[in-house]
Amino acid sequence: MDQQTIDKLLSLSRLSLLPDDREKLLRDLSSIVGLVDFMRSIDTEGVEPLAHPLEVTQRLRPDEPDTSFDQEHYQAIAPQIRDGLYLVPRVVE
């Protein structure tokens, strides 16, 4: 990883950084690339791939209908509603 690669990445992503931030980004990305290179160098021949490192299943609550949503209550406190729908300001013109 070098400064030219950082410049190209910043150009492609349409970002700009201050010089100090460029140096930090260069160090951070170099560290990440070094870690990936180290991981690639490890012999994993014969190691079975895992989806999860531990054989633990997540305890889930029962999948039951929830009746706690009171539409009338929420519409009573909503700033604007029309025909049962919540009106919100336009975000994209």
Secondary structure, DSSP 8 states (H G I E B T S, - for coil): --HHHHHHHHHHTT----HHHHHHHHHHHHHHHHHHHHHHHS--TT----SSSS----------------HHHHHHHSS-EETTEE-------
